Amino acid sequence: MPGWLGGLVEESFFVGCGTHENRRKNEKNIFCLGCCTSICPHCVPAHPSHPLSRVRRYVYNDVVRLEDLEKLIDCSFVQPYTINSAKVVFLKPRPQSRPSKVAGNTCSTCDRILQEPFRFCSLSCKVLFLLVVKASCDDRFLSPPDAVVSAIVVPAAIVTGGIVCRSKPRRSEL
């Protein structure tokens, strides 16, 4: 798994930048893949040759445009949502008021109800699932995505949505 991926799903966005606390529009809404950290628009000049990804906010949840994310990693099986005419992917699972009791298609990690054929409600659910699967399978499901931004040095093994050992991990395995 590329180092920036863990940083992207764990980082806090839309908090004030400590370096630029006295400036307007200082919310951290950009992720620097080179430094694996969130930055504000005023920090961008300090990262001139680093690949950057803009994080957006939708109903208090962090999202990234699917078009941008697909250049970096395989987002297959992650349910996209259309927001302001752009397809986006949630970085973290959205809160649920109560567990799902529906027998339909649900997220393989958090049981959120999904449309067919999707298996994950967010990028972090896919990463968590694949880390569990990777611990119990061989690396056949790890391969580089088709399109990788040329400025990024990406390790040979990148989390993708290919072959899995079983259809869904048991709750005890998560």
Rosetta blueprint (number, residue, H / E / L):
1 M L
2 P L
3 G H
4 W H
5 L H
6 G H
7 G H
8 L H
9 V H
10 E H
11 E L
12 S L
13 F L
14 F L
15 V L
16 G E
17 C L
18 G L
19 T L
20 H L
21 E L
22 N L
23 R L
24 R L
25 K L
26 N L
27 E E
28 K L
29 N L
30 I E
31 F E
32 C E
33 L L
34 G L
35 C L
36 C L
37 T E
38 S E
39 I E
40 C L
41 P H
42 H H
43 C H
44 V H
45 P H
46 A H
47 H L
48 P L
49 S L
50 H L
51 P L
52 L E
53 S E
54 R E
55 V L
56 R E
57 R E
58 Y E
59 V L
60 Y L
61 N E
62 D E
63 V E
64 V E
65 R E
66 L H
67 E H
68 D H
69 L H
70 E L
71 K L
72 L L
73 I L
74 D L
75 C L
76 S L
77 F L
78 V E
79 Q L
80 P L
81 Y E
82 T E
83 I E
84 N L
85 S L
86 A E
87 K E
88 V E
89 V E
90 F E
91 L L
92 K L
93 P L
94 R L
95 P L
96 Q L
97 S L
98 R L
99 P L
100 S L
101 K L
102 V L
103 A L
104 G L
105 N L
106 T E
107 C L
108 S L
109 T L
110 C L
111 D L
112 R L
113 I E
114 L L
115 Q L
116 E L
117 P L
118 F L
119 R L
120 F E
121 C L
122 S L
123 L H
124 S H
125 C H
126 K H
127 V H
128 L H
129 F H
130 L H
131 L H
132 V H
133 V H
134 K H
135 A H
136 S H
137 C L
138 D L
139 D H
140 R H
141 F H
142 L E
143 S L
144 P L
145 P L
146 D L
147 A L
148 V L
149 V L
150 S L
151 A L
152 I L
153 V L
154 V L
155 P L
156 A L
157 A L
158 I L
159 V E
160 T L
161 G L
162 G L
163 I L
164 V L
165 C L
166 R L
167 S L
168 K L
169 P L
170 R L
171 R H
172 S H
173 E H
174 L L
